[in-house]
Amino acid sequence: MSLERAWRDPVIAFVLTTAAIAGWWTTFDGLAWLVVGAAGAAVGTVVVLLHARLGSLVWAFVSVPVAYLLLGIVVLGVDFTGGSLRGTTFTRVLTGAWESWRLLVGTHPPVEATGTVLLAPAMAGLLVAAQATAFTRAGSRPGWPLAPILGLLAWVLVTGSHLTSSGTWSRILFGGVFGLACLAWVVLRAGRTGSPTDSPASARWVLAAPVLVVSTLLAVPLGGSLLGDGEQRLVLREQTAAYAVDLVGTPLDSFRRFRKQSGDLPDNAWRTQLLRATSAPDGTVLRFTVLDRYDGRRWVAANDVEPGSHDDRFQLFGADYLTTPDETGTTPIRIDLTGAWNSQWLPLAGRLVGLNTDFPGGVPVSSLRFNPVTSTAIATRTLGGNDEYEFFAEFPDPTLPDHAEASRLVDRPTYDAAEFLDNWAEVARRGTSSRMEAVLKAASMMRARGRYSDGAFGWEVQFARGQDEARLDDFMNGPHMVGDDEQYAAAMALVATRLRVPARVVVGARVPADGIVKGNDVVAWVELRIADGTWHELPRSAYMSFRSPRRNDPENDPVAAEPDTSPTATSRPSPSPSPSPQPDQDHSDQQDRAEQSSGSWRWLLWLLVPVAVGAVPGYKLLRRARRRRASRVSVRYVGAWQELIDRARDLGLPVPAHRSRPAQAVALGTFALPLARTADDAVFGPATPSIDEADSYWGSVLEVRAGLGPDVPAWRRWLAPFSPASLRQG
């Protein structure tokens, strides 16, 4: 083997492995994941090369797993202050070998690149680069080293996310540049496998021609499933990993526990405090849950209801929803739950902007699952006493516009389940000119025929709870239409759906002036979707009767449609199918460019060492520059303070992660208190600081930063720039 080949192939294997990992560009947040993946690829390449040089390549099967353990310890971070490693550290690294993938596909992108999930790119880079490098040294076939790299690329695409604005660029990268680079490497290696009498060019292209043909033939079927356009590409997070929210009980199922009931029922919360809302704007309506599918037994919150959306699943919060008051510049709404709440659902308001991650002692984000489309969240355990959290929200106008046109995106399973209300739909259509007008007519019919009762006392107990087909059929088509919010909202949403107007049921409460929400504040209502895709509330007064039933109330006449002989009569249409994805725009042809390499490649291998060692310090330098040049002056103050905290974490100093700046300053020492107060004044003060003042503040922070931790050992201070601690927490 020539010296040039010995060094060139490992470098190419490292570069292609890192390029394949870069396919997670739209899946992860920030750049820490790419730094970790490249470091893993560099470690895997170096380990195999060392074994090959010593003539013991088979021992790489032992060294590579050990290298993963050591790399995982560095990625997750280890506290060396106790003088020894904890056994839990190794356990986290070992379990992270599969737990990291579950977190990756179970989180809404972009995934926050912190903690266990970073083991995924680290492991991918280490194992694939090690295999590819081993094939370059031990394999005789020129295409063998590409097998693990192409496998990694496929795995990255499958565990990634659907591409949005960068879709064209990504398809060009992976479908064009990456493929050409791989083919060029195979051709280059094939030219070196020929006999000494063969011409190098002929030896390369004798194999290159069939490789190009086979690759072209395979590109169409495989590309359609892996790199396919829009909906056609296989993405694992859209097939699995969603929380089974449809199996969880909802506040609508147990609605009568919020109403006055006979006897001393232990779960009755009629006059009991459920929660306290602090800093909520006047008139805030908390939404406990959004129920968007009817299965014949009850309304449920379901996954994959929104046509054409990849986010309509209950998964872990993505990085875009993890924020702080400093970042948003607004005051969060605080919710304190009581033991009477006793539900997995997380009360929110409006359209969620983010959770306050600086809030200490709150509900752990890792135990929550969120649906961005409906802006609802659920916990994996029952919430109640001592559970609290803070969130930021926007409040769109919920009012149903006059003369609004209905959307056509009707949920087909719900439409089919509502067939038993066809008589109502037929009567509502008569004399109306639009679907929305027919819904309002059906609502008026319900209000006129109905009576309201919680079925709690005396003879009214015959009006049972429930929302299954039998109960709603009796409610709508029986002699007496009597029920409460549960029956009215469930039935009204089904009638609207059968009229081909998308509808869903929401349970929540309007926050009183004192912020204390009790059981009797809880109501259920119906929301309709209009043509622009937004949801708006159908007023409860439009379809719900608040008159109490009487024993001598006359029976309702059956709702039956009479034949319509008018020339404008039309047959009942079926719901519009979900819109199919639009075909991607045509790609412009990319001009192929090839560069001839000359000279020895041996020096490139030595670049792996500074790449692996200098990646973390280099990223920190870029981060510091970005913070110092922030467009908003107040954000420069925040970045300067964070630079001080990151240095303390890299030195191993105990600084609380989710506390105020003064609290963090106390942990550092009283010398940092003036800097903390100055940053708070710049962020929350009435006056906007100048750029010169921000530069002066940066100079003060850097001066204090240089003198942090005088008692820290010299070796710890020397290794601080290479520590990933601030990447994980900052």
URKA-V624579 format. One record per residue. N is the residue number from 0. PHI is phi in degrees with one decimal (NA if undefined). PSI is psi as a letter, one per 40 degrees, with the letter a starting at -180 (NA if undefined). Layout:
[[N | PHI | PSI] [N | PHI | PSI]]
This chain:
[[0 | NA | h] [1 | -71.8 | i] [2 | -64.2 | d] [3 | -61.4 | d] [4 | -67.1 | d] [5 | -61.6 | d] [6 | -100.2 | d] [7 | -71.4 | d] [8 | -60.0 | d] [9 | -61.0 | d] [10 | -63.8 | d] [11 | -63.9 | d] [12 | -60.3 | d] [13 | -63.5 | d] [14 | -64.1 | d] [15 | -68.6 | d] [16 | -62.6 | d] [17 | -64.1 | d] [18 | -63.9 | d] [19 | -65.2 | d] [20 | -63.0 | d] [21 | -62.5 | e] [22 | -63.3 | e] [23 | -83.8 | e] [24 | -57.0 | d] [25 | -89.5 | e] [26 | -98.7 | d] [27 | -97.9 | i] [28 | -102.3 | i] [29 | 75.3 | a] [30 | -126.6 | e] [31 | -59.2 | d] [32 | -63.5 | d] [33 | -71.1 | d] [34 | -61.4 | d] [35 | -66.4 | d] [36 | -63.4 | d] [37 | -65.4 | d] [38 | -63.1 | d] [39 | -63.2 | d] [40 | -64.3 | d] [41 | -64.7 | d] [42 | -63.6 | d] [43 | -61.4 | d] [44 | -65.0 | d] [45 | -65.4 | d] [46 | -60.0 | d] [47 | -66.4 | d] [48 | -63.3 | d] [49 | -62.6 | d] [50 | -65.7 | d] [51 | -64.1 | d] [52 | -66.4 | d] [53 | -84.5 | e] [54 | 74.7 | f] [55 | -130.1 | f] [56 | -62.4 | d] [57 | -64.6 | d] [58 | -72.6 | e] [59 | -63.8 | d] [60 | -63.2 | d] [61 | -93.9 | d] [62 | -68.5 | d] [63 | -64.5 | d] [64 | -60.4 | d] [65 | -63.9 | d] [66 | -62.5 | d] [67 | -63.8 | d] [68 | -60.0 | d] [69 | -67.1 | d] [70 | -65.4 | d] [71 | -63.5 | d] [72 | -63.5 | d] [73 | -67.2 | d] [74 | -65.9 | d] [75 | -76.8 | d] [76 | 87.7 | h] [77 | -130.0 | h] [78 | -90.1 | h] [79 | -88.8 | e] [80 | -65.4 | d] [81 | -80.6 | e] [82 | 87.2 | e] [83 | -154.3 | i] [84 | -85.3 | i] [85 | -84.3 | i] [86 | -63.6 | d] [87 | -66.4 | d] [88 | -63.8 | d] [89 | -64.4 | d] [90 | -63.5 | d] [91 | -63.1 | d] [92 | -67.9 | d] [93 | -67.1 | d] [94 | -67.7 | d] [95 | -65.8 | e] [96 | -60.6 | d] [97 | -114.8 | d] [98 | -66.4 | d] [99 | -62.5 | d] [100 | -72.1 | d] [101 | -63.4 | d] [102 | -67.1 | d] [103 | -63.5 | d] [104 | -84.6 | e] [105 | -102.8 | e] [106 | -121.9 | h] [107 | -64.8 | h] [108 | -71.5 | i] [109 | -77.8 | h] [110 | -81.3 | h] [111 | -68.1 | h] [112 | -84.4 | g] [113 | -141.3 | i] [114 | 69.5 | a] [115 | -59.4 | d] [116 | -63.4 | d] [117 | -69.1 | e] [118 | -68.1 | d] [119 | -65.2 | d] [120 | -66.1 | d] [121 | -63.2 | d] [122 | -67.0 | d] [123 | -61.1 | d] [124 | -63.4 | d] [125 | -64.2 | d] [126 | -68.5 | d] [127 | -70.5 | d] [128 | -63.4 | d] [129 | -64.7 | d] [130 | -64.6 | d] [131 | -62.7 | d] [132 | -65.5 | d] [133 | -62.5 | d] [134 | -66.4 | d] [135 | -67.4 | d] [136 | -94.8 | d] [137 | -110.1 | d] [138 | -87.7 | i] [139 | -92.9 | e] [140 | -83.4 | h] [141 | -67.2 | d] [142 | -93.3 | e] [143 | -58.4 | d] [144 | -60.7 | d] [145 | -76.7 | d] [146 | -57.0 | d] [147 | -65.6 | d] [148 | -69.1 | d] [149 | -66.6 | d] [150 | -62.6 | d] [151 | -64.3 | d] [152 | -59.2 | d] [153 | -62.2 | d] [154 | -67.1 | d] [155 | -62.2 | d] [156 | -67.2 | d] [157 | -70.3 | d] [158 | -91.4 | e] [159 | -87.8 | a] [160 | -134.1 | i] [161 | -65.6 | h] [162 | -81.6 | i] [163 | -116.2 | b] [164 | -67.1 | d] [165 | -97.1 | e] [166 | -61.0 | d] [167 | -62.5 | d] [168 | -60.3 | d] [169 | -68.9 | d] [170 | -64.2 | d] [171 | -64.8 | d] [172 | -62.2 | d] [173 | -83.4 | d] [174 | -85.5 | d] [175 | -112.8 | c] [176 | -61.0 | d] [177 | -64.0 | d] [178 | -62.8 | d] [179 | -65.0 | d] [180 | -63.4 | d] [181 | -64.2 | d] [182 | -63.5 | d] [183 | -62.0 | d] [184 | -67.0 | d] [185 | -62.0 | d] [186 | -62.4 | d] [187 | -62.4 | d] [188 | -70.1 | d] [189 | -64.4 | d] [190 | -65.6 | d] [191 | -92.1 | e] [192 | -95.8 | e] [193 | -71.7 | i] [194 | -74.1 | i] [195 | -60.6 | d] [196 | -84.0 | e] [197 | -74.4 | i] [198 | -72.5 | h] [199 | -56.7 | d] [200 | -65.6 | d] [201 | -66.1 | d] [202 | -64.3 | d] [203 | -72.7 | d] [204 | -82.0 | e] [205 | -62.1 | d] [206 | -86.2 | d] [207 | -64.1 | d] [208 | -59.2 | d] [209 | -64.4 | d] [210 | -61.9 | d] [211 | -63.5 | d] [212 | -63.8 | d] [213 | -62.5 | d] [214 | -62.0 | d] [215 | -64.7 | d] [216 | -65.6 | d] [217 | -80.9 | d] [218 | -65.4 | d] [219 | -67.6 | d] [220 | -68.8 | d] [221 | -72.6 | d] [222 | -64.4 | d] [223 | -65.3 | d] [224 | -91.1 | d] [225 | -96.0 | d] [226 | -107.2 | e] [227 | -57.8 | i] [228 | -78.3 | h] [229 | 52.0 | b] [230 | -68.9 | e] [231 | -80.0 | e] [232 | -81.7 | h] [233 | -74.1 | h] [234 | -130.2 | h] [235 | -63.1 | d] [236 | -64.6 | e] [237 | -90.7 | e] [238 | -108.4 | d] [239 | -139.0 | a] [240 | 73.2 | e] [241 | -86.0 | i] [242 | -70.1 | h] [243 | -75.9 | g] [244 | -70.7 | d] [245 | -69.7 | e] [246 | -92.0 | e] [247 | -90.2 | h] [248 | -63.9 | i] [249 | -117.0 | i] [250 | -60.1 | d] [251 | -71.7 | d] [252 | -61.6 | d] [253 | -110.2 | f] [254 | -61.8 | d] [255 | -73.8 | e] [256 | -70.8 | e] [257 | -92.0 | e] [258 | -119.4 | i] [259 | -64.7 | h] [260 | -123.6 | i] [261 | -76.4 | i] [262 | 79.1 | a] [263 | -104.0 | g] [264 | -75.0 | h] [265 | -66.2 | d] [266 | -100.5 | e] [267 | -71.2 | h] [268 | -124.3 | f] [269 | -57.3 | d] [270 | -108.7 | e] [271 | -98.0 | h] [272 | -70.2 | h] [273 | -92.9 | d] [274 | -164.1 | i] [275 | -123.5 | h] [276 | -107.2 | h] [277 | -113.6 | i] [278 | 66.8 | f] [279 | -82.1 | h] [280 | -59.6 | i] [281 | -57.2 | h] [282 | 79.8 | e] [283 | -62.6 | h] [284 | -108.4 | h] [285 | -79.9 | h] [286 | -108.6 | h] [287 | -75.0 | d] [288 | -157.4 | i] [289 | -118.6 | h] [290 | -107.2 | h] [291 | -118.0 | e] [292 | -149.6 | i] [293 | -112.5 | h] [294 | -106.6 | e] [295 | 95.7 | e] [296 | -111.3 | d] [297 | -167.1 | i] [298 | -79.2 | h] [299 | -132.5 | i] [300 | -87.2 | h] [301 | -128.1 | i] [302 | -90.6 | i] [303 | 59.0 | f] [304 | -97.8 | d] [305 | -74.1 | h] [306 | -65.2 | h] [307 | 75.0 | e] [308 | -107.2 | i] [309 | -105.3 | e] [310 | -107.6 | e] [311 | -82.6 | g] [312 | -143.3 | i] [313 | -85.8 | h] [314 | -134.1 | i] [315 | -61.7 | i] [316 | -63.2 | h] [317 | -79.9 | i] [318 | -62.9 | d] [319 | -64.8 | d] [320 | -103.2 | e] [321 | -106.7 | h] [322 | -145.3 | a] [323 | -136.7 | i] [324 | -58.8 | d] [325 | -61.6 | d] [326 | -76.8 | d] [327 | -92.5 | d] [328 | 71.0 | e] [329 | -128.1 | i] [330 | -90.5 | h] [331 | -76.3 | i] [332 | -87.7 | h] [333 | -104.3 | h] [334 | -121.8 | h] [335 | -113.3 | h] [336 | -86.5 | i] [337 | -109.6 | i] [338 | -63.3 | d] [339 | -74.2 | e] [340 | -63.2 | d] [341 | 49.6 | f] [342 | -150.4 | i] [343 | -84.0 | e] [344 | -77.0 | i] [345 | -106.0 | h] [346 | -63.1 | h] [347 | -131.9 | i] [348 | -139.5 | i] [349 | 59.0 | a] [350 | -103.8 | h] [351 | -65.0 | h] [352 | -99.6 | d] [353 | 176.8 | i] [354 | -95.3 | i] [355 | -81.6 | h] [356 | -78.6 | e] [357 | -86.3 | e] [358 | -79.9 | h] [359 | -76.5 | i] [360 | 72.3 | e] [361 | -80.5 | a] [362 | -62.8 | h] [363 | -59.0 | h] [364 | -62.5 | d] [365 | -65.6 | e] [366 | -97.8 | e] [367 | -110.3 | i] [368 | -126.9 | h] [369 | -128.3 | i] [370 | -113.9 | h] [371 | -64.6 | d] [372 | -70.4 | d] [373 | -94.1 | e] [374 | 55.4 | f] [375 | -126.0 | i] [376 | -137.2 | i] [377 | -139.8 | i] [378 | -97.9 | i] [379 | -83.8 | e] [380 | -139.3 | i] [381 | -74.3 | h] [382 | -93.1 | i] [383 | 179.8 | b] [384 | -55.4 | h] [385 | 71.3 | e] [386 | -90.4 | h] [387 | -147.7 | i] [388 | -164.6 | i] [389 | -132.0 | i] [390 | -146.2 | i] [391 | -113.2 | i] [392 | -146.7 | i] [393 | -109.3 | i] [394 | -125.4 | g] [395 | -69.0 | i] [396 | -69.5 | h] [397 | -85.3 | e] [398 | -67.4 | h] [399 | -75.4 | h] [400 | -64.0 | i] [401 | -67.5 | h] [402 | 60.1 | f] [403 | -71.6 | i] [404 | -93.0 | i] [405 | -79.1 | i] [406 | -70.9 | i] [407 | -104.3 | e] [408 | -86.8 | g] [409 | -82.5 | h] [410 | -73.7 | h] [411 | -63.8 | d] [412 | -59.0 | d] [413 | -67.9 | d] [414 | -59.8 | d] [415 | -66.5 | d] [416 | -68.4 | d] [417 | -91.3 | e] [418 | -61.2 | d] [419 | -68.8 | e] [420 | -106.8 | f] [421 | -60.9 | d] [422 | -63.5 | d] [423 | -65.7 | d] [424 | -64.1 | d] [425 | -65.2 | d] [426 | -66.2 | d] [427 | -67.6 | d] [428 | -72.8 | d] [429 | -68.1 | h] [430 | 81.1 | e] [431 | -110.7 | i] [432 | -106.5 | e] [433 | -149.5 | i] [434 | -65.2 | d] [435 | -64.8 | d] [436 | -64.9 | d] [437 | -65.4 | d] [438 | -62.7 | d] [439 | -64.2 | d] [440 | -66.9 | d] [441 | -62.4 | d] [442 | -62.9 | d] [443 | -63.9 | d] [444 | -63.6 | d] [445 | -62.1 | d] [446 | -62.5 | d] [447 | -70.1 | d] [448 | -89.7 | e] [449 | -91.0 | i] [450 | -136.3 | i] [451 | -111.0 | h] [452 | -157.4 | i] [453 | -89.7 | e] [454 | 58.5 | f] [455 | -102.6 | d] [456 | -131.1 | i] [457 | 54.6 | a] [458 | -69.0 | e] [459 | -75.6 | e] [460 | -65.7 | e] [461 | -68.6 | e] [462 | -89.9 | g] [463 | -77.5 | i] [464 | -77.7 | i] [465 | 114.5 | i] [466 | -142.8 | e] [467 | -71.2 | i] [468 | -60.1 | d] [469 | -64.1 | d] [470 | -67.3 | d] [471 | -72.8 | d] [472 | -65.3 | d] [473 | -67.1 | d] [474 | -65.3 | d] [475 | -87.7 | d] [476 | -112.7 | e] [477 | -79.6 | i] [478 | -69.9 | d] [479 | -132.6 | h] [480 | -91.1 | g] [481 | -131.0 | h] [482 | -175.4 | a] [483 | -120.0 | a] [484 | -54.3 | d] [485 | -60.0 | d] [486 | -73.8 | d] [487 | -62.3 | d] [488 | -66.9 | d] [489 | -63.0 | d] [490 | -71.0 | d] [491 | -60.7 | d] [492 | -65.2 | d] [493 | -71.0 | d] [494 | -62.6 | d] [495 | -61.7 | d] [496 | -63.7 | d] [497 | -67.4 | d] [498 | -87.7 | e] [499 | 65.8 | f] [500 | -112.9 | h] [501 | -57.1 | h] [502 | -140.4 | i] [503 | -148.2 | i] [504 | -109.0 | h] [505 | -123.3 | h] [506 | -117.5 | h] [507 | -171.6 | a] [508 | -158.8 | i] [509 | -84.7 | h] [510 | -73.1 | h] [511 | -66.9 | i] [512 | -61.5 | d] [513 | -84.6 | e] [514 | 79.5 | e] [515 | -95.3 | h] [516 | -99.5 | h] [517 | -109.2 | i] [518 | -59.7 | d] [519 | -73.0 | e] [520 | -85.4 | e] [521 | -77.3 | h] [522 | -138.3 | i] [523 | -124.1 | i] [524 | -144.6 | i] [525 | -114.3 | h] [526 | -118.1 | i] [527 | -115.2 | i] [528 | -99.9 | h] [529 | -101.3 | a] [530 | -62.9 | d] [531 | -81.3 | e] [532 | 92.4 | e] [533 | -88.4 | i] [534 | -104.6 | i] [535 | -139.1 | i] [536 | -78.1 | h] [537 | -84.5 | h] [538 | -51.8 | h] [539 | -59.5 | d] [540 | -68.1 | e] [541 | -76.1 | d] [542 | -129.9 | e] [543 | -104.3 | h] [544 | -92.1 | h] [545 | -109.9 | e] [546 | -82.0 | h] [547 | -79.0 | i] [548 | -75.3 | i] [549 | -125.0 | i] [550 | -63.1 | d] [551 | -96.1 | e] [552 | -61.5 | h] [553 | -67.9 | i] [554 | -72.9 | i] [555 | -74.2 | i] [556 | -70.4 | i] [557 | -60.6 | i] [558 | -85.7 | h] [559 | -134.4 | h] [560 | -86.3 | h] [561 | -92.5 | i] [562 | -56.5 | h] [563 | -107.6 | h] [564 | -99.6 | e] [565 | -68.3 | i] [566 | -66.0 | e] [567 | -91.1 | e] [568 | -66.4 | i] [569 | -131.3 | i] [570 | -72.8 | i] [571 | -68.6 | h] [572 | -82.0 | i] [573 | -90.2 | i] [574 | -64.9 | i] [575 | -68.2 | h] [576 | -67.0 | i] [577 | -61.3 | i] [578 | -64.2 | h] [579 | -81.3 | i] [580 | -64.4 | i] [581 | -75.0 | i] [582 | -65.0 | i] [583 | -64.6 | i] [584 | -69.8 | i] [585 | -63.6 | i] [586 | -88.6 | i] [587 | -79.7 | i] [588 | -66.1 | h] [589 | -99.0 | h] [590 | -77.9 | h] [591 | -75.5 | h] [592 | -127.2 | h] [593 | -125.3 | h] [594 | -116.5 | h] [595 | -86.1 | h] [596 | -88.4 | i] [597 | -137.0 | i] [598 | 82.1 | i] [599 | -78.3 | i] [600 | -93.3 | e] [601 | -61.3 | d] [602 | -67.0 | d] [603 | -66.3 | d] [604 | -63.6 | d] [605 | -68.3 | e] [606 | -69.5 | e] [607 | -62.9 | d] [608 | -65.9 | d] [609 | -65.6 | d] [610 | -63.9 | d] [611 | -70.5 | d] [612 | -82.5 | d] [613 | -92.9 | e] [614 | -65.0 | d] [615 | -67.0 | d] [616 | -59.8 | d] [617 | -63.5 | d] [618 | -64.0 | d] [619 | -64.9 | d] [620 | -64.4 | d] [621 | -64.3 | d] [622 | -64.1 | d] [623 | -63.8 | d] [624 | -63.8 | d] [625 | -66.2 | d] [626 | -64.9 | d] [627 | -74.4 | d] [628 | -106.6 | f] [629 | -56.7 | i] [630 | -66.3 | d] [631 | -90.3 | h] [632 | -64.0 | d] [633 | -62.8 | d] [634 | -68.9 | d] [635 | -64.6 | d] [636 | -63.5 | d] [637 | -60.8 | d] [638 | -65.0 | d] [639 | -63.9 | d] [640 | -64.3 | d] [641 | -64.5 | d] [642 | -62.8 | d] [643 | -66.4 | d] [644 | -66.5 | d] [645 | -62.6 | d] [646 | -62.5 | d] [647 | -63.6 | d] [648 | -67.0 | d] [649 | -65.3 | d] [650 | -83.7 | e] [651 | 85.0 | e] [652 | -76.9 | i] [653 | -77.3 | g] [654 | -114.4 | h] [655 | -64.3 | h] [656 | -80.1 | d] [657 | -119.7 | f] [658 | -130.6 | i] [659 | -69.0 | i] [660 | -62.0 | d] [661 | -59.7 | d] [662 | -65.7 | d] [663 | -66.8 | d] [664 | -65.1 | d] [665 | -61.2 | d] [666 | -65.6 | d] [667 | -77.7 | d] [668 | 142.6 | i] [669 | -61.9 | d] [670 | -63.0 | d] [671 | -91.1 | e] [672 | -61.1 | d] [673 | -59.9 | d] [674 | -66.4 | d] [675 | -63.1 | d] [676 | -66.7 | d] [677 | -62.7 | d] [678 | -63.4 | d] [679 | -63.4 | d] [680 | -63.5 | d] [681 | -68.5 | d] [682 | -81.9 | d] [683 | -107.1 | e] [684 | -72.7 | i] [685 | -73.0 | d] [686 | -96.3 | i] [687 | -90.4 | h] [688 | -68.5 | i] [689 | -87.0 | i] [690 | -65.9 | d] [691 | -63.3 | d] [692 | -65.1 | d] [693 | -66.0 | d] [694 | -63.4 | d] [695 | -63.6 | d] [696 | -65.1 | d] [697 | -59.9 | d] [698 | -62.0 | d] [699 | -66.3 | d] [700 | -65.3 | d] [701 | -64.5 | d] [702 | -66.7 | d] [703 | -67.8 | d] [704 | -58.6 | d] [705 | -65.9 | d] [706 | -100.6 | e] [707 | -65.5 | i] [708 | 59.7 | f] [709 | -63.7 | d] [710 | -92.3 | e] [711 | -70.8 | h] [712 | -56.9 | i] [713 | -60.6 | d] [714 | -66.5 | d] [715 | -69.5 | d] [716 | -65.7 | d] [717 | -68.1 | d] [718 | -86.0 | e] [719 | -56.1 | d] [720 | -62.0 | d] [721 | -96.4 | e] [722 | -72.9 | h] [723 | -88.6 | e] [724 | -58.2 | d] [725 | -72.9 | d] [726 | -72.3 | d] [727 | -78.8 | d] [728 | -112.8 | d] [729 | -94.6 | NA]]
